[in-house]
C-alpha cells in the first residue's frame, strides 16, 4: 500500500488490533511498517529497517505495547488526541546498504528527553515524533547516542515533575511575571548561587503548591536540579511570548522544547555538563556505524557548551548549637 510518497507494510482499520508479528522493511526508501487508525492497538509487534515503525495521523486514540524497532529512522510518527506507548524497545542502528536516504525532519512536537542509566546523560530522543495533548509513556528504552548503552529510558520522572508543576501553576492562574520570577530563582540554582532547598523556599513565597510539588519524593535532587535548569531556559527564553491566558500545554511544551535543545552529560557524581544538541542536517541512516559514532562524537566536541557546568546542589551544613 502507498500513502503519499510512503510505502506502507500494513494498514490497520479503525478499532483493529495487531499482535505477535514482525515486519522487515523491503528494499524501498521511506518504508512505513504500520499505519494505524483511531482505536487501533499494537501488542508485541516488531519492525526492522523501516524509515517509520508506526505511523498515524489525526487519530482519537491508539495503544502501543511492547513494540520493538530496529533501525535508524523513527519508531513512532503520530498526531491526534491520545496515545499510549509502553514497553517499547528501540535499537538505533545505521543502514549501510545505501538504499535509504531519510533526512531528518522537525518533529510535530518537541523531542522527548531520554535518560541513560550508564553515563547518566539526558538527550533528546529522535524516535518519538508524537504530537498529542494526552500522551502516556512508560518503560520505553532506546540506544544512548553518547555511550551506546541500549537501555536509555524516556525520562518519565522528569515528565511527571513537569506535568505536575504545570497543572499547579495553571490552577493558581499564574501570570507571566510569576513564571519569570520562578525562572530567575531557577537560574540561581543553575549559576550555583542558590541550592535546591533554598530555591524551593523562595518559590514557596510565590506559589506554595508549586513548592510542594518540588518537595515530593518524585523530585529527587539530581532530577530537581535538571528541572530547574530547563525551567530557567524555558522561562527566560520562551514564556515571554505567551499571554496571560496561556494553557498548561504551553508550559509543558516550553520546558520540553528547552530540554530538546541540550544534551546533559554527567561528568561526576555531583556535576553535569550541558551542551547544545546540534540539529541533524545529514541523512540519519546513510552512514556506516563507525562514521555515525565518529560524527556524533565530533558533534559533541564541537558543540557550544554553556558557560559553566551545572552542579547538583547539596544541603547546606547545619550550624552547631552553642553549649551556652
N, C-alpha and C positions, 0 to 999 in steps of 0.2 A: 504494500500500500504506500501511497505517496501523499504527504501533506506539504503543500508549498514545494520548497526545494529539498525536503527531507524525506528519505525513505523510512517507513515505519515497519517494524517487525510484526507487532501485534497491536491491533486497535481494539480497545475494550469498550463495551457498551455501558449505558447508564445502569448503575447498581450491580455491575458484574464483578466477579471475583476471579483471581488467578493465583494458583497455589502450586508450589513444588515444581517449578520448571526452570530451565536455564536457556539463555539466548546468547549465541555468539555472533557478533557482527559480521556480515558478509564483506566482500571486497568492494565496498561502496563508501564514498565520503558522506559525511553528515547523516549517518545512520542513527535512527532513534529506536531504541529497543522496544519500548512500550508507550503507547499513547492512551492515557486514562481519561475517563469521563466522570461526571458527577456521581458520587456514591460508590465508585469502584474501589476495590480492595486488592492489594498485593500482599501475599504471605509466602515467605521463603522462596523468593524469586531471585535469580542471578542474571546479570547482564555483563558481557565481556567485550571490550573493544569498541563499544558504541560511542559516538560523539555525545549522545544524551541517553542516560539509562531510562528514566521515567519522565514523561512529558505530559503536561496538562495545561489547558487554558480556560480561564473563567469558570472554574468548577465551584460547586457549592460545598463539596466535602470529598476528600479522598483519604484513605488509610493505607499506610505502607509499613509493614512489619517484617523484620529480618531480611532486608533487601541487601544483596551483595552486588557490588560494582567493581570491576577491574578495568582500568584504562586511564587515559589522560584527558578525557573530556569532562562533562558534568554528569554527576549521578542523578541530579534532580533539576528539573526546569518546570516550575509550577506557579500559576497565578490563580486567584479565586478568593473564596471566603474562608475556608478552613482546611487545614492539612495536618495529619498526624504522621510523623516519621519516627519510628522507634526501632532500635536494634540493628541499624544499618552497619555494614562493614564495607569500607571503601579502600581499595588498594590503588594508589596512584602509580601508574607505570606509563612509560612513553611508548608510542607506536613507532617502531623503526622501519616499517615497511614502505614508508614514503607515499602510501596511497591516501593518507588522510591529511588534510590541511585545514584544521579547525582553528580559526583565530579566536582570541579571547574577546568576548562581548560583555559589556557592562551588565551586571545583574539587574533584575527588576527591583530588588530591594538591596540594602547594604549587605555585603558579605558577612556571614555569621562567624564569630570568633571561636576557634578551637584551641584546646589546651593539651600540650604534650606532657605525658607523665614522666618521661625520661629527662628531657632538657628543660622542662617547665616553661617552654616558650608558649606564648599566645599569638596565634597568627590567623589571618582572615582565610576561611575556607573558600575555595573556588568551586566546590562541588554542589553547593546548595543555592540554586537560583530560584528562591522561593519568595513570592510577594503575596502574602495572605495576612489579614488582620488577626486571625486566630491560628497560631502555629505551635503545635506541641512537638517538642523534640526530647528524646530520652535514649541514653545509652547508644549513641552513634559515634563510631570511630573511623579514623582515616589516617593516611600517611602524613607524618610531620615533614614539612619541607626543610626544616633546619637540620634534624639529626636522622631522618628517615625512619623513625620508630613507627610501626604500623598501628599503634594504639592511641593516637591523639584523639581526644574526645571533644565534641562540641561543649563549650563551657556553660553547662546547664546552671550551675550555681550563680554565675555572673548574669545569665539571662534572668533568673528568678529575682536576683537582687535589683537589677534594673527595672524589671516589671513591677515589683512591689513599690519601689521608690516612685515610679511614675504614677501609680494608682493613688498613692498617698498625696502627692502634691496636687494631683487633679482634684481629689476630694476636698482639699483645703483651698481650692481656687487660687493656686499660686500664681503670682504675676511674674513677668519677665525680670523685674528688679529683684524679686526673691531668688529666682534661679541664678541671676548674675551674682548675688551675694553668696549663694552656696558654691558657685563656681570659683569665686575668689578664695573661699575657705579651702576648697579642694586644691587650688593652686598652691596654697601654703604648704599642704602636705607634699605635693609634687616637688616643691622647691626645698623641702627639708626644714622649713622654718616652723612647722607645727606637726605634732604626731597625731595619730588617728584618734586617740581618746580626746585630746584637746579639740580637734576639729569637730568631732561629734557633739561635744559640749557647746561649741559655737553654733552649730547647726540647730541644736535644740532650742536656742533662743529665737530662731527663725521659724522652725517647724518641729515641734516636739514629736509628732508622729513619724516624720522622716528620720529623726534621730533614733527612734525606737526600731525602725527597720534596720538601720546600720548596726544596731547593737545585738541583733538576733544571732543565734549560733550559725546561721547560714552565712553571715558576713564574717568569715574568718579573716585574720589580719592581712594575709597576702592578697586575698580576693578583695577586701575592702580598699586596700592601697591601690589596686589596679582600677577599681571602680572610681575612686577619687580622681585618678589620672584621666579617665575617659569623661567623667563629669566635668572636669576642668576644661578639657578640649571642646566638649560639646557646648558647654555654657558660654564660653568666651568666643567661640568661633561660629556657632551655628544658631543658637537660640535667639539671638538678637533679631533674626528675620521674622520671628513669629509674633502674632498679635496677642492680645490678652485673652482671646477665646481659643487658644490652642487646645488640642486634644492629647490624651496620653500617648497615642501612637506617634505624635510629633516628637515627644521627649525620647521615647524609646528609639525611634529612627535616628534622631540626632546622636544619641550615645552610641548606638550600633555603628553608625557611619563613622564616628570618631574611632571606634575600635578597628574598623576595616582599613584604616589608613596607616596602621602601625603594626609592626611585629615586636612583641615584648619578649626579650630573652633574659632568662635568669643567669646572672654571672657569678652569684654566690648566694648563700642562704638568705641573706637579708638585702640583696641588691639586684636590681633589674636594669637592663639596658634597653632603651626604646629607640627603634629605627623605623624610618618610613618604609612602608610596603610599596615597592615600585609597581606601577601598573604594567601588566604584561602586554607588550606590543608584538612580540614574536608569536608565531603559531605555537599552541600549547603542547602538541604531541608530535612534532615533526623531528625531534632531536633524539639521538641515542641517549641512553641513561647517563653515560659519562658526561656528555655535553650538557644535559639538563641539570645535573647536580652541580657541574662546574659553573654554568651560567647563573644558577641560583646563588652559589657561594659568592661569586663576583658581585651579584646584585646586592647582597647584604653588605659586603665590604665597601662598596662604593656609595651606599645609600647615606643620606644625611641624617646623622643622629641628632637627637635633641641635645640641648646644651649640657645636660647633666644626667647622670644615672638616677633612677628612682629608688631611693632607699625604702625598705619596708620598715615603718617606724616601730620602735619598741617602746614599751611603757617607761615613763619617767620614774627614776628611783624615788622611793618614799623617803621623806626626811626622818631621821631617827628621832625618837621622842627624848626630850630632856629628862634627866634624873631629878630635876628640881620639882 
